[in-house]
Amino acid sequence: MCAVLEMNTHGNGDDSLKTQVRPQIEEILVRRFFQGDAEAYSIFMEILEAAKSWPEAEELIENEARLRNVHPTTMPAIKLKHLVQQRLGARTR
């Protein structure tokens, strides 16, 4: 696994998606995917947390990317997809 995409394993017991994202990755996502809007990032991560499957989460990410004029194959979008796919992996099998 690429070191940049690793989940944060030094959490406080909270296993929500947002708390598992390493701070460096969170900074990249807020800056480059959410154009600096940390509140929008937090809200969107809560929405993703409720996704029941990878296809549902992928659609949410792609819709958000379109709304923000971020191409779904740019590095921030790919990082977000990878993190969520890791998270939902157990739920999609």
ABEGO torsion letter per residue (X at the ends): XBAAABBBAABAGBABAAAABBAAAAAAAAAAAAGGBAAAAAAAAAAAAABABAAAAAAAAAAAAAAAGBBAABAAAAAAAAAAAAAAAAAAX
